[in-house]
Amino acid sequence: MTDDTTSRLSIEGADPLLLAGVNDANLLELQRALGIRATLRGDTLLVTGAAEAVERSLPVVQGLVDLARMGEAVAPEDVFRLASEGPPPELPVADGKIVLPGLRRAIVPKTPGQREYLQAISANDVVVGIGPAGTGKTYLAVAKAVEALSRKQVRRIILARPAVEAGESLGFLPGDLQAKVDPYLRPLYDALDEMMPHDRVQKALESRTIEIAPLAYMRGRTLSDAFIILDEAQNATGAQMKMFLTRLGVASRAVVTGDKTQIDLPRREDSGLVQIERILPGIEGIAFQYFQDTDVVRHRIVREIIRAYQEDQGG
């Protein structure tokens, strides 16, 4: 005879398929992580288990229901993250939601760090996002760029990356210049394809409303009325970073993203990202947002991998 108790949560307004996940993967992860059983019955989610476990799980389950109500696809990694840390009282944040034309779901910040990042992008001319892989630095920046374009706040989007390495030595690769640089710009194309219908992306690229290019292409240009993103900025030299930031023209904004643990330059101190972290704080209109391993929203094992490397490197 067990002393199990059952609590009922309304999921009205939430898509049950988004909440439960593929083959009920999210409900199974709730059981694994929290020791409770979660069962959908119409517009009600039944949470069953020992009284203490049920009570402990309710804020987590409610956080998942809220994410699903925002139109966000819930993944087992979200269940694991919320079960590990508990949902912060501010999450999810309705005013942090990004709704893009043609996109079936809203893009919602999943961690406090992501929420602060989106707020910083809305409030500043230049935002520098620094942190480990999987924290959404590039993805959310591209989402804000597409949002700004769709709302006619800017006329174009420019996405740049240092190609290969800081010297941008592409000559040894086969093909024409576009073929040489495309593999290094592919993550930006992938993010765009998630934000816009494919035909719209292609038309925007052809009309140069959206431009994706190696960092070297920025030299000598003034970029006005644009949303500009420099991705993988840890591999830009100090000179390249200065060149990029001084391209900003009237009615433009920029987001710089990078991971200081992934510097491929011969000398770490040559990184333009490390340099601006030292010299730019305190300038009005420039904000720095730091992501932690707790902001990782990829597979939960990614967070554990990042922590293992940090411990091995003494922090």
N, C-alpha and C positions, 0 to 999 in steps of 0.2 A: 504494500500500500504506500503510495507516494503522497507527498504533501504539495504537489504542484499547484500553482496558481496561474490564472490566465488574465491578461489585460487586453483590452480592445482599443485599437487606435483607428480613427477614421482616416482613410486615404482619399477621401473625396477630392477631386480636382487633380489627382496624380494618375499618370498612366501606369496601370498595374504591370505592364510588360517592362517599362523602364525601371520600375521599383524592384521587381523580382529578378530581372536579368535573364540571360539566355539559360534555358533549362533550370530555372530557379537558382542560379549560381549565387545570387546575393543572399537569398534566404538560407542556403546551405552554409555560406560563409558566416552569417549571423550565428548559426548553431555552433559552428566550429570555434568562433572567436569568443562567444559570450555564454555558451552552454545553455541556450534557450532554443525553443522551436518557434519558428515564425511561419504562419499559414495565412494565405489570403482567402477571404470569404467575401466576395462581392466588393463593396467599398470599405471593408473592415480588414485590418491586419490583426490576427490573433497572436499574442506573444505568450508562450507557455513555458513554465519551468519552475525551479525553486524560487520562492518569493524574493529572496535577496538578488538572485540573478536577473529576474524579471525587472525589478526596480532599477538595478544598475544599467540594464539594457535600454530602458525606455527613452532616455535622451538621445541615444545613438540611433535608435530606430526612427524617432521623430525627425532627426536630422536628415536621414535618408529619404523619408517621406517628403520633407520640404524640398530637397534637391529634385526629386521626381516631379513635384508640383511646378517647379521652375522650368520643366521641360528638359532637364539635364539627365542624360543617360547615366545611371548609377552602375558602377563596376565593383567587383569584389574588392579591388584595392581601396575604394572609398569606404567600404564596410570595415576593412582592416584598419584603415587610418582612424576613422571615427571611434572604433572600438578600442584602439590603443590609446588615443589621446582625449576622447570625448569631444563632442561638438562645441566649439566656442559659441558663446551666447549670441554673437553677432552674425553667425553663419547659418543659412545662406543670407545674403544681402541683396534685397530686391534691386536697389539702385546700382548694384555692381553688375547687373545682368546686361549682356550685349545681345541684341536681337538684330540679325542681319537678314536682308532681303533674300528669299530663296532658300534659307536655312531652316530646316524643320524644327530644330531645337535651339533654345537659348544657350549662350555661352555664359557660364556662371563661375565666379571665383570659388574654388573649393577649399582654400585655406586662408587664414588671416593675411599671410604674406602676399598671396595673389590679390586679395581685395585691396590691400594697401598699394600694391603696384598699379592696379587699374586706376585707383584714385589719384596717384601721383602723375600718371600719364595725362589724366584729364586736367590736372591743375598746373602743370609745368610745361615749359618749352622744351627742355631736355631732361630725359630720365635715363639713368644708368641702372640696369638690372644686373646684379651680380649674384651668382649662386650655382649650385651643382646642376647636373643634367636632370631632366625630368620634372623641373619645377614650373614649367609653362612660360618661361621668360620670352621665348620667341613666339610661341603660339598665341599668347595673349596680346603681345605687341602687334602681331599681324591682324588679330581680330579688331583691335582698336583702330588700326590703319584702315581696314575695310569699312568699319563703322563710320569713320570720319569722311571717307570718300563717298559712301552711300548717302550721307547727310549733307554732302556738298560743302563740308567744312574745309576740304582741300580739293585740289584739282587732279592730283596724282599721288601715287605711292611709289617710293623708291626703296628697294631692298638691296642691301649690299653685304658682302662678306669678303674677308681676305681669302684669296684663292690659294689653295694648297698650303702655302706657308707665306711668311711675311714678304719674301722676295717675289712671290707670285711667279715662280719658275714653271711655266706651262709648256715650254717648247718640246719637252721630251714626250708629251702625251700625243696620241694620234688624233687626227681630225682637224677641222677648222677651229677658230677661236671659240665659237659657241659650244662645240662638242667638247673642247678642252675644259671649259669652266663649268658646264652644266652639272657634272657630278658633285661639285662643291656647293652649288646653289640649290640642289635638289630639295633639301629640307624646307627651303622657302617656298618652292613650287608646291610641295606636299601640303604645307600649311594653308596656302591660298586655295588649293583644291578642296579643302574642308570648309572653307568660308564662303565660297562662291560656286555657282554652277560652272561646270568645265567650259562651256561655250563662252560664258561671260569672261572667264579668266583669259581665254585665248584672244578674244576681241580686245580686251584691255591691254594685253601684251602687244598685240599688233599695232594698236593706236598709241602705244607708249603711255597710256594712262597709268599702267603699272609697269615699272621697269625693274628687272632683276639683273644685277651686274656685279662683277668683281669690284673691290674697293678702288682699284687703280683707275676705274672709269670716272671717279668723282673729281679727279684733278681738273682745275681750271674752270669748274662750273659754279654757277650760283643757283641754288635750288630753292625757288620761291613757291609759295602756295602748295607745299608738299608735306606728306608724312614720310619721314625717312627713318629707316631702321638699319643699324649696323649690327649684324649678328656675328657671333664668334669673335668678339672684339679683343679678346685676350691675345690673339695672334696678329693684331695690327701693331706696327711699331709706333713709337711716340710721334714721329713725323707724319705717319699716315693718319693717326688719330687727330692730330692738330689740323691736317688738311681736311679731314671729314667734317669736323665740328665747325670749321670756318666756311663751309659751303652753305650754311643755313641762310636762307633769304627771308624776305618779308612773308609773314603768315605761314611759316613752316614750323614744324616741330620734329624732334628727333628722339628716338629710343636707341640706346646702346646696350647690347646684352653680351654677357661673357661669363666664363667660368675660370677663375684664377688657378684652379688645379689642373687645367688642360692647356697650359701655355706650351706651344711647340717651338718657340723662338730659342735660339742658342743660349741667350741669357734672359732670365726672367725679368730683370730690371729694364729690358728693352721694351717690354709690353706697354703699349699706350693705355691699356685699361688700368694697369697698376699706376701709371703716371697720373692719369686724371683723377684717380681715387685720392691721390695725395694733394693735387693742386686746385681742384675745382669745387670741393665742398665749401659752402658758405656763399656762393654766388646765387643771387636771387633768380629764380626761374629754372634752376638746375637741382634735381633731386636724385638721391641715391637710394635704391631699394635693395636690401640684402635678403636673399632667400636662404633658408636652412634646410637640412635634410628632412625636417618635418613638413616641408612644402612639396616634397616629391609626390607626384600624382601618377607616376607610372606603376608598373608591377611592384608590389610591396618589397620584393627582394632587392630592387634597385636601391631602396633606402638603406637596407642592411649592408649592401656592397659599399655604398658611399661611406657609411659609418666605419666599416672595416678598414678602408683606405685611410680615413682620417686618423684612426687609432694607430695604424701602422706608421703614419708620418708624424705622429706626435701631436695631433690636433686637427 
